[in-house]
């Protein structure tokens, strides 16, 4: 399995919220929530290949990775993705990411 810069982890709020995007294996069918992707067709039922954005110190949103998940505006929007997913917002764009 090749792993590119899509493998990423970010820490927010002093380490209390960690968003992770795992490397995906090649050719394993539809991918589960939280797995890196290239297009919506890579993702399992009800999921899309959404951009995971992070905010720089200057306030600009930059692409961290793309993962099988859902867009969101609140944590409640992420309940349908899987247990342990919360909404990570950057500007007005949000994506459900797995937290611990």
Secondary structure, DSSP 8 states (H G I E B T S, - for coil): ----TT-EEEEEGGGTEEEEEB---TT-SSB-TTBB-SSGGGB-TT-EEEEEEEE-TTS-EEEEEEEEE-B-SSGGGGTTT-TTEEEEEETTEEEEEE--
